């Protein structure tokens, strides 16, 4: 897709993400009268032509209030990055160089960059970034077709850059999983090794195979269960004994 597609209404947003599929989708959240939004607009349009393998969408937070609220947009311009309808990263501000660097990070190892790329059967890579560090206990996966549901999964956390399939194959995972039918039951949760998921900023899942050895792996729903990491704010500490300047 070349050029920026403007989302006209809330119901149009999810179908556009679905149409992007495994390609990177960059969504610009903008607002009429926002000077930084206007300033970066020509660069955003130029990037859409420079990276034709990426889907570029634009959402006005006043026109699509439901979409803005669902994605917790609190400032404009905000750029959200999606793959397979899963949010993988974000960028705020009107620095076009910084925005392009983010796009490069997510596309340089993208197998979709090469028309001749040969992606092994069933392979899938998904990255999810969190707004703040979290502790994770478990995750839940759902697939409408069990034969296409993930089977062998490698879980990585806090990767410094986007990962390609070759990197995922040879890298040691934070945790490796082999999923069964029980994991996909309505009340099924996939436990994570809590001690290894104490300070998580992003999670990357590398799906190596699916249950039925199908050509395509399919995920309809993915979520993680955990709690935020509470950062210590030194200004919250109160002096209990002694006077200022005393040591103990």
N, C-alpha and C positions, 0 to 999 in steps of 0.2 A: 504494500500500500504506500503510495507516494502522496505527500501532502497531509495536512492536518484535517481531521474530520471533527466538526463541531457537533456535540451531543445536544439535540434539540429539546429533549425531555427526559425525565427520570426513567421511564420504561425502556428507553433506547440504550441505556448504559450497559447493562449486563449482556445483552445480545452482541454488542460490539466487542466486549471482552471475550465472549465465547468464540466469536468469529476469528479472533486473533490466535486462538489455540495456544501452541507452544511458543509462538513468537513473542518477543518482548513487546509489551504495550506500555507506552509512556503517556500518562494522563496529566494534562495541565489544568489545574483548578484556578480559575481566574475570576475577576469581578469588574464590572463596568466602572470606570473612573479610577481604577487602581493604576497609578503611574508605573510602578515596577513591572506590572503585567504588560502594559503597553510597550515598555522599553525592551522587554525580552521577546516580544512577539515575533519580530523579523528573524531573530536567531532561531527560535523554535521552528518556524516555517522552513528555514534553511536546513536545519538538522533533519527534518522529515524527508527532504530530498537527498541529503547526504547518506542517510541510513534507510534505504528502501526496504530492508528486511524487518524494520521495526514499525509497529503500528503507533501512530501519534493521534491522540484524542484531546479535545478541549471541552471543559465543562465550566459553565458560568454558575457560580455558587448561588446566585439569586434565581436563575432559571431552573436549576436542578437542585433544589434545596434538600430533597431527600437523599440524593446521591452524596452531596457534601456532608450531610449529617452522618450518614452511614460510614463514611470514611474519615470521620473526626477531623474535618478541615477547619482549622482555626485561624489561618492566615493565607494571604495570596501574594504572589503566586506560590502554589505548592505543586510539586510534581510527584505523582505516585507511579511506581513501576510494578507491572503485573506480568505473570506467566501462568498460563492455564487458569486464568481467573483468580490466581492467588497473588496477593500483594507481597512483593519481595524486597522492596526498598522504597525510599522516598528522598526528595531533595527540596529544600526551600530557598527562595531568594531569586534574584534576577541576574545572577552571574552565569552567563552562557557557557563560559569555559568550564566552570564547575559542573554544570548540567551535562555537557558533552562528555566529561571525564566519567561521570556516572554511567552514561550510556555505553561508553567503551568498556567499562568494567563488566557490564552484563552481556556484551556481544562479542568480545574478542575470542572467547572460547565456545561461542555458540555454533553447534554443528550446522545450524541452518544457514550459516554464512556461505557455505559451499554447496553448489548444486549437485556436486558429485559425492557429497558426504554419504557414508554408508552407516546408518545408525543401527546397531544390533537390535534384533527383535525384542520387543518388550521394554527396552531401556527408557528411563524417564528421569529427569533431574528437576527438582523443585526446591527453591530457596524461599524462606519466609524470614523477614526482619521484624523485630519488635521495637516499639517506641521507647522502651526502657528495658534494662536488664531484668530477667525473670529467672525463677527456679521452676524447672519442669518435672512433673511426676509421671505423666503419661500422655499418649496421643490417641486420637480416634480417626479411623479411616472408614469410608463407605464407598462402595462401588455398586452400580446398578447391575453389573454383569460379573458374577463371581469369577468366571474364567479369565476375565481381564483385570481382576483385582491384584494388587502387588503381592508378591510372595517373598522374594529375597530383597531386603532393604538395608542399605548402609546409611547411618545417621551421622552427620558431621555438625559441629557447632562452631560459630565465630570464625568462619573462614575469612581471610583478609581480602580475597578477591573471588570472582566467579569461577566456578569449576567446570571443566569439560569432562566428557565421559572417560577419557584416558586417565585423567587425574583421579577421578573417582574410583576407577578400577584398582589403581596401584596404591592409593592412599589408605592409611589405617583409619578406620572409622571410630568415632566416639562410642558407638554401639552398633552391632550388626543384629539384624532380626530375620527370622524366618516365620512368616505369618501363615496361619491356618484358618479354616472356616470359622472356628470359635472367635477369632479376633474380629470378624465382621458381623457378629450377632448384634442385635439392637442395643444390648447392654454391655457389649464387649469394649474393653479398653486395652490398649497396648502399653504395658508398663515400661518406663524408662529407668535406667540406673540413676537414681536420684543424686548420688554423690558425684556423678559426672556432669550433671546438668544444673549446677548451682548458680552460675552467673552467665546466662545465655542471652546474647544479643541477636543472634540469627541462627537458623537451623536449615541445613541442606539435606534433602533426602535423595539418595541415589537408588532408584528401583532397578534391580538387575534382571528380574524375571517376574512373570505373573503366574497365577494359579493354573491356567490352562495352556501355557506355552503359546499364547496368542501373539499375533504380530504387534498389537497395540495394547498398552497398559492404560487402564481407565480409572480415574479417581473422581468421584462425585462430591466428596466432602472430606475435608481435612481440618482438624483442629487440635490444639495442644492444651493440656490441663496443667496449671501451675499457679504460682503467685509471684507478684513483683518483688524484686530485691529492693529493700528499703535502704537507700543511701543515708549515711550518717551526715547530718548537718551540724557542724561544730557550734553554730550559733544557738542551737537548741539546748546546749549544756548549761546548767546553772551551777554557780559556786555554792557548795554545801557548807564548807567550813573555811575558816581563815579569811584573810583580807587580800585584796589585789596586791600582787607583788610577792606574796609569801610563797615559799616552796615547802614541800613536805617529803 
